[in-house]
Amino acid sequence: MKPILLLTWIATVVALGAEPRKGVANATNQFLVTGMHCKGCAAGIASELKRTRGVQFAEVTLTNQLAVVAFDTNRVSPAALVKVIQEAGYEAAVVKR
């Protein structure tokens, strides 16, 4: 990105009072996700998780029914991530911290 564009972007973020969406990942959890039937289901859940403030990384696999999520605990909790998955139409539970 060109320096002038970067400065413009930073000025816009500051003017709007917006915070960066992602922090520093300081936790990684695994979630059991049930109700997925295809790779599209897994991709949709991963997409929703990645859009969540504080999430640095999210990978969802259909074959083992797991989501692995790296996130900033100051911005999002494991319970909130379970809720994101549930709101996408699936069941979820923390299986490993």
C-alpha positions in Angstrom: 0.0 0.0 0.0 1.3 3.4 -0.9 2.2 5.6 2.1 -0.4 8.3 1.3 -3.2 5.6 1.1 -2.1 4.1 4.4 -2.1 7.5 6.1 -5.6 8.2 4.6 -6.9 4.9 5.9 -5.5 5.5 9.4 -7.0 9.0 9.5 -10.4 7.6 8.4 -10.2 4.9 11.1 -9.3 7.4 13.8 -11.9 9.9 12.6 -14.7 7.3 12.7 -13.5 6.1 16.1 -13.1 2.6 14.8 -10.8 0.1 16.4 -8.8 -2.5 14.4 -10.9 -5.6 14.1 -8.2 -8.0 15.2 -6.0 -8.1 18.2 -3.2 -10.4 19.1 -4.1 -14.0 19.4 -3.3 -15.2 22.9 -5.5 -18.4 22.9 -6.4 -21.3 20.6 -9.4 -23.4 21.2 -10.9 -26.4 19.5 -14.7 -26.6 19.1 -16.8 -29.6 18.3 -19.2 -28.5 15.5 -22.2 -30.7 14.7 -24.7 -30.5 11.9 -22.3 -29.9 9.0 -23.1 -31.9 5.9 -20.7 -30.6 3.3 -17.5 -28.6 2.8 -19.7 -25.6 2.1 -21.0 -25.8 5.7 -17.4 -25.8 7.0 -16.4 -22.9 4.8 -19.4 -20.9 5.9 -18.6 -21.4 9.6 -15.0 -20.5 9.1 -16.0 -17.3 7.2 -18.3 -16.3 10.1 -15.6 -16.9 12.7 -13.0 -15.0 10.7 -15.3 -12.0 10.6 -15.6 -12.0 14.4 -13.7 -9.2 16.1 -10.6 -10.6 17.8 -10.3 -13.8 15.7 -6.9 -14.2 14.1 -7.3 -17.6 12.6 -10.2 -20.1 12.0 -10.2 -23.4 10.3 -13.2 -25.8 10.2 -13.0 -29.3 9.0 -15.9 -31.5 8.0 -14.2 -34.8 8.4 -13.4 -34.4 12.1 -16.2 -32.0 12.9 -13.8 -29.5 14.5 -13.1 -25.8 14.4 -9.7 -24.5 15.5 -9.8 -20.8 16.4 -6.9 -18.6 17.5 -8.2 -15.4 19.1 -7.6 -12.5 21.5 -9.3 -13.2 24.8 -9.5 -9.5 25.5 -11.9 -9.1 22.5 -13.8 -12.4 22.3 -14.5 -15.3 24.6 -14.9 -19.0 23.8 -18.6 -18.7 24.7 -19.0 -15.9 22.2 -17.4 -18.1 19.5 -19.8 -20.9 20.3 -22.6 -18.4 19.8 -21.2 -17.4 16.4 -21.3 -21.0 15.3 -24.8 -21.5 16.7 -26.1 -18.4 15.0 -24.7 -19.8 11.7 -27.1 -22.8 12.3 -24.9 -25.4 13.9 -24.3 -26.8 17.3 -20.9 -26.2 19.0 -19.0 -26.9 22.2 -15.5 -26.1 23.4 -13.5 -29.4 23.4 -10.0 -28.2 24.1 -8.4 -25.0 25.4 
